[in-house]
Amino acid sequence: MNSNEDTSQKIGGRPEKNIWKHFIKGNEKTPGRYEATCKACAKYWTRGKLVVIEEHLANHCIYTESSVIREYLNITANRNKDDDNQKK
Ligand SMILES: [Zn+2]
């Protein structure tokens, strides 16, 4: 396996491509919006934005592993912090 690219989870860029481990990627319908099917629960989007399907994993998908849910809860929570830039 060629794992040079992502052996470590470096923070810095959003790991947007990892989202496609959890979804079946279809055609790009409009820029940034893809046909997507959740591999866990088979929910289907005709034009899924990455933020929407990430939030599906974080909040809505009851069939996804809890470790994955936590990962995407962090991602969506960090994004929401852009507004409210305070750390605890
Ligand atoms: Zn799902």
PDB file of the backbone (N, CA, C, O) and the ligand in Angstrom, with CONECT records:
HET     ZN  A 101       1
ATOM      1  N   MET A   1       0.852  -1.205   0.000  1.00  0.00           N
ATOM      2  CA  MET A   1       0.000   0.000   0.000  1.00  0.00           C
ATOM      3  C   MET A   1       0.880   1.245   0.000  1.00  0.00           C
ATOM      4  O   MET A   1       1.852   1.324   0.751  1.00  0.00           O
ATOM      5  N   ASN A   2       0.555   2.162  -0.798  1.00  0.00           N
ATOM      6  CA  ASN A   2       1.309   3.412  -0.844  1.00  0.00           C
ATOM      7  C   ASN A   2       0.687   4.403   0.117  1.00  0.00           C
ATOM      8  O   ASN A   2      -0.348   5.005  -0.167  1.00  0.00           O
ATOM      9  N   SER A   3       1.330   4.561   1.249  1.00  0.00           N
ATOM     10  CA  SER A   3       0.730   5.402   2.279  1.00  0.00           C
ATOM     11  C   SER A   3       1.613   6.594   2.612  1.00  0.00           C
ATOM     12  O   SER A   3       1.518   7.156   3.703  1.00  0.00           O
ATOM     13  N   ASN A   4       2.463   6.977   1.685  1.00  0.00           N
ATOM     14  CA  ASN A   4       3.307   8.140   1.926  1.00  0.00           C
ATOM     15  C   ASN A   4       2.497   9.372   2.240  1.00  0.00           C
ATOM     16  O   ASN A   4       2.914  10.220   3.029  1.00  0.00           O
ATOM     17  N   GLU A   5       1.352   9.468   1.627  1.00  0.00           N
ATOM     18  CA  GLU A   5       0.636  10.727   1.649  1.00  0.00           C
ATOM     19  C   GLU A   5      -0.047  10.991   2.980  1.00  0.00           C
ATOM     20  O   GLU A   5      -0.043  12.120   3.470  1.00  0.00           O
ATOM     21  N   ASP A   6      -0.625   9.968   3.557  1.00  0.00           N
ATOM     22  CA  ASP A   6      -1.426  10.270   4.737  1.00  0.00           C
ATOM     23  C   ASP A   6      -1.208   9.279   5.885  1.00  0.00           C
ATOM     24  O   ASP A   6      -2.161   8.772   6.478  1.00  0.00           O
ATOM     25  N   THR A   7       0.054   9.018   6.179  1.00  0.00           N
ATOM     26  CA  THR A   7       0.308   8.192   7.346  1.00  0.00           C
ATOM     27  C   THR A   7       0.017   8.962   8.620  1.00  0.00           C
ATOM     28  O   THR A   7      -0.435   8.392   9.613  1.00  0.00           O
ATOM     29  N   SER A   8       0.283  10.278   8.586  1.00  0.00           N
ATOM     30  CA  SER A   8       0.011  11.075   9.767  1.00  0.00           C
ATOM     31  C   SER A   8      -1.142  12.021   9.477  1.00  0.00           C
ATOM     32  O   SER A   8      -1.344  12.465   8.347  1.00  0.00           O
ATOM     33  N   GLN A   9      -1.877  12.311  10.513  1.00  0.00           N
ATOM     34  CA  GLN A   9      -3.007  13.206  10.312  1.00  0.00           C
ATOM     35  C   GLN A   9      -2.563  14.627  10.573  1.00  0.00           C
ATOM     36  O   GLN A   9      -2.891  15.215  11.603  1.00  0.00           O
ATOM     37  N   LYS A  10      -1.822  15.165   9.644  1.00  0.00           N
ATOM     38  CA  LYS A  10      -1.354  16.527   9.791  1.00  0.00           C
ATOM     39  C   LYS A  10      -2.525  17.486   9.686  1.00  0.00           C
ATOM     40  O   LYS A  10      -3.377  17.376   8.804  1.00  0.00           O
ATOM     41  N   ILE A  11      -2.538  18.409  10.598  1.00  0.00           N
ATOM     42  CA  ILE A  11      -3.565  19.429  10.533  1.00  0.00           C
ATOM     43  C   ILE A  11      -3.039  20.565   9.671  1.00  0.00           C
ATOM     44  O   ILE A  11      -1.835  20.816   9.643  1.00  0.00           O
ATOM     45  N   GLY A  12      -3.887  21.218   9.003  1.00  0.00           N
ATOM     46  CA  GLY A  12      -3.432  22.315   8.168  1.00  0.00           C
ATOM     47  C   GLY A  12      -4.380  22.480   7.007  1.00  0.00           C
ATOM     48  O   GLY A  12      -4.858  23.578   6.721  1.00  0.00           O
ATOM     49  N   GLY A  13      -4.644  21.383   6.346  1.00  0.00           N
ATOM     50  CA  GLY A  13      -5.675  21.413   5.333  1.00  0.00           C
ATOM     51  C   GLY A  13      -6.814  20.570   5.829  1.00  0.00           C
ATOM     52  O   GLY A  13      -6.621  19.665   6.640  1.00  0.00           O
ATOM     53  N   ARG A  14      -7.972  20.854   5.357  1.00  0.00           N
ATOM     54  CA  ARG A  14      -9.075  19.976   5.719  1.00  0.00           C
ATOM     55  C   ARG A  14      -8.965  18.684   4.929  1.00  0.00           C
ATOM     56  O   ARG A  14      -8.707  18.715   3.726  1.00  0.00           O
ATOM     57  N   PRO A  15      -9.154  17.575   5.573  1.00  0.00           N
ATOM     58  CA  PRO A  15      -9.019  16.292   4.869  1.00  0.00           C
ATOM     59  C   PRO A  15     -10.262  15.970   4.064  1.00  0.00           C
ATOM     60  O   PRO A  15     -10.935  14.968   4.305  1.00  0.00           O
ATOM     61  N   GLU A  16     -10.552  16.818   3.121  1.00  0.00           N
ATOM     62  CA  GLU A  16     -11.818  16.681   2.413  1.00  0.00           C
ATOM     63  C   GLU A  16     -11.911  15.377   1.646  1.00  0.00           C
ATOM     64  O   GLU A  16     -12.989  14.805   1.486  1.00  0.00           O
ATOM     65  N   LYS A  17     -10.762  14.920   1.176  1.00  0.00           N
ATOM     66  CA  LYS A  17     -10.833  13.715   0.352  1.00  0.00           C
ATOM     67  C   LYS A  17     -11.194  12.496   1.176  1.00  0.00           C
ATOM     68  O   LYS A  17     -11.764  11.536   0.659  1.00  0.00           O
ATOM     69  N   ASN A  18     -10.862  12.535   2.461  1.00  0.00           N
ATOM     70  CA  ASN A  18     -11.209  11.393   3.296  1.00  0.00           C
ATOM     71  C   ASN A  18     -12.699  11.157   3.358  1.00  0.00           C
ATOM     72  O   ASN A  18     -13.154  10.046   3.630  1.00  0.00           O
ATOM     73  N   ILE A  19     -13.445  12.191   3.109  1.00  0.00           N
ATOM     74  CA  ILE A  19     -14.896  12.032   3.165  1.00  0.00           C
ATOM     75  C   ILE A  19     -15.355  10.951   2.202  1.00  0.00           C
ATOM     76  O   ILE A  19     -16.359  10.280   2.438  1.00  0.00           O
ATOM     77  N   TRP A  20     -14.629  10.792   1.138  1.00  0.00           N
ATOM     78  CA  TRP A  20     -15.053   9.820   0.124  1.00  0.00           C
ATOM     79  C   TRP A  20     -14.741   8.389   0.514  1.00  0.00           C
ATOM     80  O   TRP A  20     -15.067   7.462  -0.228  1.00  0.00           O
ATOM     81  N   LYS A  21     -14.116   8.191   1.664  1.00  0.00           N
ATOM     82  CA  LYS A  21     -14.050   6.840   2.197  1.00  0.00           C
ATOM     83  C   LYS A  21     -15.426   6.387   2.664  1.00  0.00           C
ATOM     84  O   LYS A  21     -15.719   5.193   2.720  1.00  0.00           O
ATOM     85  N   HIS A  22     -16.256   7.355   2.995  1.00  0.00           N
ATOM     86  CA  HIS A  22     -17.536   7.037   3.616  1.00  0.00           C
ATOM     87  C   HIS A  22     -18.713   7.191   2.663  1.00  0.00           C
ATOM     88  O   HIS A  22     -19.845   6.820   2.976  1.00  0.00           O
ATOM     89  N   PHE A  23     -18.422   7.743   1.504  1.00  0.00           N
ATOM     90  CA  PHE A  23     -19.477   7.953   0.518  1.00  0.00           C
ATOM     91  C   PHE A  23     -19.033   7.429  -0.829  1.00  0.00           C
ATOM     92  O   PHE A  23     -17.843   7.412  -1.142  1.00  0.00           O
ATOM     93  N   ILE A  24     -19.974   7.014  -1.601  1.00  0.00           N
ATOM     94  CA  ILE A  24     -19.693   6.666  -2.988  1.00  0.00           C
ATOM     95  C   ILE A  24     -19.820   7.939  -3.804  1.00  0.00           C
ATOM     96  O   ILE A  24     -20.878   8.565  -3.855  1.00  0.00           O
ATOM     97  N   LYS A  25     -18.715   8.307  -4.440  1.00  0.00           N
ATOM     98  CA  LYS A  25     -18.686   9.575  -5.156  1.00  0.00           C
ATOM     99  C   LYS A  25     -19.223   9.378  -6.557  1.00  0.00           C
ATOM    100  O   LYS A  25     -18.752   8.518  -7.301  1.00  0.00           O
ATOM    101  N   GLY A  26     -20.191  10.165  -6.901  1.00  0.00           N
ATOM    102  CA  GLY A  26     -20.728  10.111  -8.254  1.00  0.00           C
ATOM    103  C   GLY A  26     -20.189  11.259  -9.086  1.00  0.00           C
ATOM    104  O   GLY A  26     -19.076  11.734  -8.860  1.00  0.00           O
ATOM    105  N   ASN A  27     -20.959  11.688 -10.017  1.00  0.00           N
ATOM    106  CA  ASN A  27     -20.529  12.771 -10.894  1.00  0.00           C
ATOM    107  C   ASN A  27     -20.549  14.101 -10.173  1.00  0.00           C
ATOM    108  O   ASN A  27     -21.353  14.319  -9.266  1.00  0.00           O
ATOM    109  N   GLU A  28     -19.653  14.994 -10.585  1.00  0.00           N
ATOM    110  CA  GLU A  28     -19.708  16.355 -10.088  1.00  0.00           C
ATOM    111  C   GLU A  28     -20.792  17.079 -10.875  1.00  0.00           C
ATOM    112  O   GLU A  28     -20.692  17.239 -12.091  1.00  0.00           O
ATOM    113  N   LYS A  29     -21.822  17.512 -10.170  1.00  0.00           N
ATOM    114  CA  LYS A  29     -22.972  18.096 -10.854  1.00  0.00           C
ATOM    115  C   LYS A  29     -22.740  19.561 -11.128  1.00  0.00           C
ATOM    116  O   LYS A  29     -22.906  20.031 -12.254  1.00  0.00           O
ATOM    117  N   THR A  30     -22.359  20.273 -10.100  1.00  0.00           N
ATOM    118  CA  THR A  30     -21.927  21.659 -10.244  1.00  0.00           C
ATOM    119  C   THR A  30     -20.671  21.756  -9.405  1.00  0.00           C
ATOM    120  O   THR A  30     -20.433  20.875  -8.579  1.00  0.00           O
ATOM    121  N   PRO A  31     -19.848  22.793  -9.577  1.00  0.00           N
ATOM    122  CA  PRO A  31     -18.584  22.843  -8.839  1.00  0.00           C
ATOM    123  C   PRO A  31     -18.778  22.675  -7.337  1.00  0.00           C
ATOM    124  O   PRO A  31     -19.513  23.435  -6.707  1.00  0.00           O
ATOM    125  N   GLY A  32     -18.123  21.687  -6.782  1.00  0.00           N
ATOM    126  CA  GLY A  32     -18.207  21.442  -5.353  1.00  0.00           C
ATOM    127  C   GLY A  32     -19.406  20.618  -4.926  1.00  0.00           C
ATOM    128  O   GLY A  32     -19.583  20.351  -3.738  1.00  0.00           O
ATOM    129  N   ARG A  33     -20.215  20.221  -5.860  1.00  0.00           N
ATOM    130  CA  ARG A  33     -21.392  19.414  -5.503  1.00  0.00           C
ATOM    131  C   ARG A  33     -21.388  18.130  -6.304  1.00  0.00           C
ATOM    132  O   ARG A  33     -21.283  18.123  -7.530  1.00  0.00           O
ATOM    133  N   TYR A  34     -21.508  17.050  -5.563  1.00  0.00           N
ATOM    134  CA  TYR A  34     -21.374  15.742  -6.175  1.00  0.00           C
ATOM    135  C   TYR A  34     -22.587  14.877  -5.887  1.00  0.00           C
ATOM    136  O   TYR A  34     -23.261  15.021  -4.867  1.00  0.00           O
ATOM    137  N   GLU A  35     -22.834  13.994  -6.801  1.00  0.00           N
ATOM    138  CA  GLU A  35     -23.686  12.873  -6.464  1.00  0.00           C
ATOM    139  C   GLU A  35     -22.984  12.071  -5.392  1.00  0.00           C
ATOM    140  O   GLU A  35     -21.798  11.771  -5.531  1.00  0.00           O
ATOM    141  N   ALA A  36     -23.670  11.720  -4.341  1.00  0.00           N
ATOM    142  CA  ALA A  36     -23.017  11.005  -3.254  1.00  0.00           C
ATOM    143  C   ALA A  36     -23.990  10.033  -2.614  1.00  0.00           C
ATOM    144  O   ALA A  36     -25.180  10.313  -2.468  1.00  0.00           O
ATOM    145  N   THR A  37     -23.456   8.893  -2.239  1.00  0.00           N
ATOM    146  CA  THR A  37     -24.263   7.909  -1.524  1.00  0.00           C
ATOM    147  C   THR A  37     -23.524   7.493  -0.268  1.00  0.00           C
ATOM    148  O   THR A  37     -22.361   7.095  -0.335  1.00  0.00           O
ATOM    149  N   CYS A  38     -24.172   7.579   0.855  1.00  0.00           N
ATOM    150  CA  CYS A  38     -23.554   7.175   2.113  1.00  0.00           C
ATOM    151  C   CYS A  38     -23.371   5.660   2.120  1.00  0.00           C
ATOM    152  O   CYS A  38     -24.320   4.901   1.922  1.00  0.00           O
ATOM    153  N   LYS A  39     -22.117   5.237   2.356  1.00  0.00           N
ATOM    154  CA  LYS A  39     -21.864   3.798   2.348  1.00  0.00           C
ATOM    155  C   LYS A  39     -22.493   3.107   3.552  1.00  0.00           C
ATOM    156  O   LYS A  39     -22.801   1.916   3.507  1.00  0.00           O
ATOM    157  N   ALA A  40     -22.678   3.862   4.621  1.00  0.00           N
ATOM    158  CA  ALA A  40     -23.207   3.245   5.835  1.00  0.00           C
ATOM    159  C   ALA A  40     -24.722   3.055   5.773  1.00  0.00           C
ATOM    160  O   ALA A  40     -25.230   1.986   6.111  1.00  0.00           O
ATOM    161  N   CYS A  41     -25.437   4.084   5.343  1.00  0.00           N
ATOM    162  CA  CYS A  41     -26.901   4.007   5.417  1.00  0.00           C
ATOM    163  C   CYS A  41     -27.566   4.118   4.050  1.00  0.00           C
ATOM    164  O   CYS A  41     -28.789   4.027   3.946  1.00  0.00           O
ATOM    165  N   ALA A  42     -26.772   4.315   3.006  1.00  0.00           N
ATOM    166  CA  ALA A  42     -27.286   4.355   1.634  1.00  0.00           C
ATOM    167  C   ALA A  42     -28.117   5.589   1.314  1.00  0.00           C
ATOM    168  O   ALA A  42     -28.834   5.618   0.313  1.00  0.00           O
ATOM    169  N   LYS A  43     -28.022   6.612   2.167  1.00  0.00           N
ATOM    170  CA  LYS A  43     -28.684   7.873   1.807  1.00  0.00           C
ATOM    171  C   LYS A  43     -27.997   8.461   0.579  1.00  0.00           C
ATOM    172  O   LYS A  43     -26.778   8.385   0.425  1.00  0.00           O
ATOM    173  N   TYR A  44     -28.808   9.043  -0.281  1.00  0.00           N
ATOM    174  CA  TYR A  44     -28.320   9.498  -1.576  1.00  0.00           C
ATOM    175  C   TYR A  44     -28.594  10.990  -1.765  1.00  0.00           C
ATOM    176  O   TYR A  44     -29.684  11.485  -1.479  1.00  0.00           O
ATOM    177  N   TRP A  45     -27.585  11.678  -2.248  1.00  0.00           N
ATOM    178  CA  TRP A  45     -27.739  13.094  -2.583  1.00  0.00           C
ATOM    179  C   TRP A  45     -27.510  13.256  -4.079  1.00  0.00           C
ATOM    180  O   TRP A  45     -26.576  12.678  -4.634  1.00  0.00           O
ATOM    181  N   THR A  46     -28.346  14.027  -4.721  1.00  0.00           N
ATOM    182  CA  THR A  46     -28.103  14.275  -6.134  1.00  0.00           C
ATOM    183  C   THR A  46     -27.058  15.363  -6.315  1.00  0.00           C
ATOM    184  O   THR A  46     -26.292  15.337  -7.279  1.00  0.00           O
ATOM    185  N   ARG A  47     -27.021  16.323  -5.391  1.00  0.00           N
ATOM    186  CA  ARG A  47     -25.996  17.363  -5.449  1.00  0.00           C
ATOM    187  C   ARG A  47     -25.509  17.634  -4.027  1.00  0.00           C
ATOM    188  O   ARG A  47     -25.873  18.639  -3.417  1.00  0.00           O
ATOM    189  N   GLY A  48     -24.689  16.733  -3.513  1.00  0.00           N
ATOM    190  CA  GLY A  48     -24.261  16.860  -2.131  1.00  0.00           C
ATOM    191  C   GLY A  48     -23.049  17.758  -2.005  1.00  0.00           C
ATOM    192  O   GLY A  48     -22.023  17.531  -2.645  1.00  0.00           O
ATOM    193  N   LYS A  49     -23.174  18.770  -1.182  1.00  0.00           N
ATOM    194  CA  LYS A  49     -21.993  19.566  -0.841  1.00  0.00           C
ATOM    195  C   LYS A  49     -21.212  18.831   0.228  1.00  0.00           C
ATOM    196  O   LYS A  49     -21.780  18.083   1.025  1.00  0.00           O
ATOM    197  N   LEU A  50     -19.896  19.050   0.241  1.00  0.00           N
ATOM    198  CA  LEU A  50     -19.062  18.360   1.223  1.00  0.00           C
ATOM    199  C   LEU A  50     -19.501  18.675   2.639  1.00  0.00           C
ATOM    200  O   LEU A  50     -19.543  17.786   3.489  1.00  0.00           O
ATOM    201  N   VAL A  51     -19.829  19.936   2.901  1.00  0.00           N
ATOM    202  CA  VAL A  51     -20.235  20.277   4.271  1.00  0.00           C
ATOM    203  C   VAL A  51     -21.506  19.540   4.666  1.00  0.00           C
ATOM    204  O   VAL A  51     -21.683  19.172   5.827  1.00  0.00           O
ATOM    205  N   VAL A  52     -22.375  19.330   3.710  1.00  0.00           N
ATOM    206  CA  VAL A  52     -23.642  18.661   4.023  1.00  0.00           C
ATOM    207  C   VAL A  52     -23.415  17.185   4.324  1.00  0.00           C
ATOM    208  O   VAL A  52     -23.983  16.644   5.272  1.00  0.00           O
ATOM    209  N   ILE A  53     -22.601  16.550   3.532  1.00  0.00           N
ATOM    210  CA  ILE A  53     -22.394  15.121   3.789  1.00  0.00           C
ATOM    211  C   ILE A  53     -21.490  14.912   5.002  1.00  0.00           C
ATOM    212  O   ILE A  53     -21.609  13.897   5.689  1.00  0.00           O
ATOM    213  N   GLU A  54     -20.592  15.853   5.271  1.00  0.00           N
ATOM    214  CA  GLU A  54     -19.833  15.770   6.523  1.00  0.00           C
ATOM    215  C   GLU A  54     -20.764  15.863   7.723  1.00  0.00           C
ATOM    216  O   GLU A  54     -20.629  15.114   8.691  1.00  0.00           O
ATOM    217  N   GLU A  55     -21.690  16.770   7.646  1.00  0.00           N
ATOM    218  CA  GLU A  55     -22.637  16.906   8.749  1.00  0.00           C
ATOM    219  C   GLU A  55     -23.561  15.700   8.845  1.00  0.00           C
ATOM    220  O   GLU A  55     -24.038  15.358   9.927  1.00  0.00           O
ATOM    221  N   HIS A  56     -23.804  15.075   7.736  1.00  0.00           N
ATOM    222  CA  HIS A  56     -24.565  13.828   7.793  1.00  0.00           C
ATOM    223  C   HIS A  56     -23.833  12.803   8.666  1.00  0.00           C
ATOM    224  O   HIS A  56     -24.445  12.155   9.515  1.00  0.00           O
ATOM    225  N   LEU A  57     -22.524  12.663   8.453  1.00  0.00           N
ATOM    226  CA  LEU A  57     -21.767  11.723   9.278  1.00  0.00           C
ATOM    227  C   LEU A  57     -21.751  12.160  10.739  1.00  0.00           C
ATOM    228  O   LEU A  57     -21.884  11.338  11.645  1.00  0.00           O
ATOM    229  N   ALA A  58     -21.589  13.449  10.953  1.00  0.00           N
ATOM    230  CA  ALA A  58     -21.447  13.947  12.321  1.00  0.00           C
ATOM    231  C   ALA A  58     -22.760  13.848  13.101  1.00  0.00           C
ATOM    232  O   ALA A  58     -22.754  13.543  14.293  1.00  0.00           O
ATOM    233  N   ASN A  59     -23.854  14.098  12.443  1.00  0.00           N
ATOM    234  CA  ASN A  59     -25.105  14.304  13.184  1.00  0.00           C
ATOM    235  C   ASN A  59     -26.246  13.370  12.825  1.00  0.00           C
ATOM    236  O   ASN A  59     -27.156  13.160  13.626  1.00  0.00           O
ATOM    237  N   HIS A  60     -26.203  12.824  11.654  1.00  0.00           N
ATOM    238  CA  HIS A  60     -27.425  12.179  11.178  1.00  0.00           C
ATOM    239  C   HIS A  60     -27.297  10.702  10.883  1.00  0.00           C
ATOM    240  O   HIS A  60     -28.296   9.982  10.883  1.00  0.00           O
ATOM    241  N   CYS A  61     -26.096  10.242  10.633  1.00  0.00           N
ATOM    242  CA  CYS A  61     -25.977   8.865  10.163  1.00  0.00           C
ATOM    243  C   CYS A  61     -25.868   7.908  11.345  1.00  0.00           C
ATOM    244  O   CYS A  61     -24.840   7.863  12.022  1.00  0.00           O
ATOM    245  N   ILE A  62     -26.903   7.161  11.584  1.00  0.00           N
ATOM    246  CA  ILE A  62     -26.890   6.277  12.751  1.00  0.00           C
ATOM    247  C   ILE A  62     -26.150   4.981  12.477  1.00  0.00           C
ATOM    248  O   ILE A  62     -25.938   4.194  13.399  1.00  0.00           O
ATOM    249  N   TYR A  63     -25.755   4.740  11.249  1.00  0.00           N
ATOM    250  CA  TYR A  63     -25.073   3.495  10.922  1.00  0.00           C
ATOM    251  C   TYR A  63     -23.561   3.639  10.873  1.00  0.00           C
ATOM    252  O   TYR A  63     -22.844   2.651  10.716  1.00  0.00           O
ATOM    253  N   THR A  64     -23.078   4.860  11.007  1.00  0.00           N
ATOM    254  CA  THR A  64     -21.640   5.080  10.929  1.00  0.00           C
ATOM    255  C   THR A  64     -20.983   4.772  12.267  1.00  0.00           C
ATOM    256  O   THR A  64     -21.571   4.997  13.325  1.00  0.00           O
ATOM    257  N   GLU A  65     -19.764   4.258  12.210  1.00  0.00           N
ATOM    258  CA  GLU A  65     -19.017   3.953  13.433  1.00  0.00           C
ATOM    259  C   GLU A  65     -18.840   5.198  14.287  1.00  0.00           C
ATOM    260  O   GLU A  65     -18.715   6.309  13.771  1.00  0.00           O
ATOM    261  N   SER A  66     -18.832   4.999  15.594  1.00  0.00           N
ATOM    262  CA  SER A  66     -18.748   6.152  16.485  1.00  0.00           C
ATOM    263  C   SER A  66     -17.420   6.892  16.327  1.00  0.00           C
ATOM    264  O   SER A  66     -17.376   8.107  16.522  1.00  0.00           O
ATOM    265  N   SER A  67     -16.341   6.194  15.979  1.00  0.00           N
ATOM    266  CA  SER A  67     -15.069   6.891  15.786  1.00  0.00           C
ATOM    267  C   SER A  67     -15.153   7.845  14.602  1.00  0.00           C
ATOM    268  O   SER A  67     -14.575   8.932  14.627  1.00  0.00           O
ATOM    269  N   VAL A  68     -15.869   7.434  13.576  1.00  0.00           N
ATOM    270  CA  VAL A  68     -16.039   8.301  12.406  1.00  0.00           C
ATOM    271  C   VAL A  68     -16.931   9.488  12.758  1.00  0.00           C
ATOM    272  O   VAL A  68     -16.674  10.617  12.341  1.00  0.00           O
ATOM    273  N   ILE A  69     -17.964   9.220  13.517  1.00  0.00           N
ATOM    274  CA  ILE A  69     -18.855  10.307  13.929  1.00  0.00           C
ATOM    275  C   ILE A  69     -18.072  11.355  14.720  1.00  0.00           C
ATOM    276  O   ILE A  69     -18.228  12.556  14.501  1.00  0.00           O
ATOM    277  N   ARG A  70     -17.233  10.888  15.636  1.00  0.00           N
ATOM    278  CA  ARG A  70     -16.435  11.840  16.419  1.00  0.00           C
ATOM    279  C   ARG A  70     -15.512  12.652  15.530  1.00  0.00           C
ATOM    280  O   ARG A  70     -15.364  13.860  15.715  1.00  0.00           O
ATOM    281  N   GLU A  71     -14.896  11.991  14.572  1.00  0.00           N
ATOM    282  CA  GLU A  71     -13.992  12.689  13.664  1.00  0.00           C
ATOM    283  C   GLU A  71     -14.721  13.828  12.951  1.00  0.00           C
ATOM    284  O   GLU A  71     -14.205  14.940  12.839  1.00  0.00           O
ATOM    285  N   TYR A  72     -15.915  13.532  12.478  1.00  0.00           N
ATOM    286  CA  TYR A  72     -16.623  14.552  11.712  1.00  0.00           C
ATOM    287  C   TYR A  72     -17.326  15.563  12.603  1.00  0.00           C
ATOM    288  O   TYR A  72     -17.596  16.686  12.176  1.00  0.00           O
ATOM    289  N   LEU A  73     -17.620  15.179  13.818  1.00  0.00           N
ATOM    290  CA  LEU A  73     -18.089  16.189  14.771  1.00  0.00           C
ATOM    291  C   LEU A  73     -17.006  17.233  14.995  1.00  0.00           C
ATOM    292  O   LEU A  73     -17.288  18.430  15.047  1.00  0.00           O
ATOM    293  N   ASN A  74     -15.754  16.769  15.129  1.00  0.00           N
ATOM    294  CA  ASN A  74     -14.645  17.709  15.280  1.00  0.00           C
ATOM    295  C   ASN A  74     -14.513  18.611  14.071  1.00  0.00           C
ATOM    296  O   ASN A  74     -14.334  19.822  14.208  1.00  0.00           O
ATOM    297  N   ILE A  75     -14.599  18.031  12.904  1.00  0.00           N
ATOM    298  CA  ILE A  75     -14.426  18.817  11.679  1.00  0.00           C
ATOM    299  C   ILE A  75     -15.510  19.877  11.572  1.00  0.00           C
ATOM    300  O   ILE A  75     -15.224  21.042  11.293  1.00  0.00           O
ATOM    301  N   THR A  76     -16.743  19.476  11.791  1.00  0.00           N
ATOM    302  CA  THR A  76     -17.830  20.447  11.666  1.00  0.00           C
ATOM    303  C   THR A  76     -17.781  21.463  12.800  1.00  0.00           C
ATOM    304  O   THR A  76     -18.117  22.630  12.598  1.00  0.00           O
ATOM    305  N   ALA A  77     -17.366  21.032  13.992  1.00  0.00           N
ATOM    306  CA  ALA A  77     -17.271  21.972  15.108  1.00  0.00           C
ATOM    307  C   ALA A  77     -16.179  22.996  14.855  1.00  0.00           C
ATOM    308  O   ALA A  77     -16.362  24.181  15.132  1.00  0.00           O
ATOM    309  N   ASN A  78     -15.037  22.545  14.328  1.00  0.00           N
ATOM    310  CA  ASN A  78     -13.964  23.490  14.047  1.00  0.00           C
ATOM    311  C   ASN A  78     -14.365  24.498  12.992  1.00  0.00           C
ATOM    312  O   ASN A  78     -13.966  25.661  13.046  1.00  0.00           O
ATOM    313  N   ARG A  79     -15.138  24.059  12.052  1.00  0.00           N
ATOM    314  CA  ARG A  79     -15.584  24.985  11.018  1.00  0.00           C
ATOM    315  C   ARG A  79     -16.499  26.044  11.623  1.00  0.00           C
ATOM    316  O   ARG A  79     -16.414  27.221  11.273  1.00  0.00           O
ATOM    317  N   ASN A  80     -17.365  25.623  12.523  1.00  0.00           N
ATOM    318  CA  ASN A  80     -18.276  26.582  13.141  1.00  0.00           C
ATOM    319  C   ASN A  80     -17.571  27.564  14.028  1.00  0.00           C
ATOM    320  O   ASN A  80     -18.105  28.635  14.312  1.00  0.00           O
ATOM    321  N   LYS A  81     -16.350  27.217  14.485  1.00  0.00           N
ATOM    322  CA  LYS A  81     -15.604  28.115  15.335  1.00  0.00           C
ATOM    323  C   LYS A  81     -15.087  29.332  14.605  1.00  0.00           C
ATOM    324  O   LYS A  81     -14.618  30.280  15.235  1.00  0.00           O
ATOM    325  N   ASP A  82     -15.164  29.322  13.297  1.00  0.00           N
ATOM    326  CA  ASP A  82     -14.706  30.506  12.568  1.00  0.00           C
ATOM    327  C   ASP A  82     -15.447  31.759  13.028  1.00  0.00           C
ATOM    328  O   ASP A  82     -14.875  32.847  13.084  1.00  0.00           O
ATOM    329  N   ASP A  83     -16.685  31.594  13.345  1.00  0.00           N
ATOM    330  CA  ASP A  83     -17.468  32.709  13.854  1.00  0.00           C
ATOM    331  C   ASP A  83     -17.023  33.110  15.247  1.00  0.00           C
ATOM    332  O   ASP A  83     -16.826  34.284  15.560  1.00  0.00           O
ATOM    333  N   ASP A  84     -16.876  32.097  16.057  1.00  0.00           N
ATOM    334  CA  ASP A  84     -16.694  32.310  17.481  1.00  0.00           C
ATOM    335  C   ASP A  84     -15.312  31.793  17.819  1.00  0.00           C
ATOM    336  O   ASP A  84     -15.128  30.610  18.107  1.00  0.00           O
ATOM    337  N   ASN A  85     -14.359  32.678  17.782  1.00  0.00           N
ATOM    338  CA  ASN A  85     -12.963  32.273  17.733  1.00  0.00           C
ATOM    339  C   ASN A  85     -12.342  32.041  19.097  1.00  0.00           C
ATOM    340  O   ASN A  85     -11.137  32.232  19.262  1.00  0.00           O
ATOM    341  N   GLN A  86     -13.109  31.645  20.050  1.00  0.00           N
ATOM    342  CA  GLN A  86     -12.572  31.472  21.379  1.00  0.00           C
ATOM    343  C   GLN A  86     -12.294  30.023  21.681  1.00  0.00           C
ATOM    344  O   GLN A  86     -13.062  29.131  21.322  1.00  0.00           O
ATOM    345  N   LYS A  87     -11.168  29.803  22.356  1.00  0.00           N
ATOM    346  CA  LYS A  87     -10.845  28.447  22.794  1.00  0.00           C
ATOM    347  C   LYS A  87     -11.161  28.292  24.264  1.00  0.00           C
ATOM    348  O   LYS A  87     -11.075  29.239  25.045  1.00  0.00           O
ATOM    349  N   LYS A  88     -11.524  27.091  24.618  1.00  0.00           N
ATOM    350  CA  LYS A  88     -11.765  26.853  26.030  1.00  0.00           C
ATOM    351  C   LYS A  88     -10.484  26.405  26.695  1.00  0.00           C
ATOM    352  O   LYS A  88     -10.471  26.148  27.899  1.00  0.00           O
TER     353      LYS A  88
HETATM  354 ZN    ZN A 101     -25.358   7.726   6.340  1.00  0.00          ZN2+
END
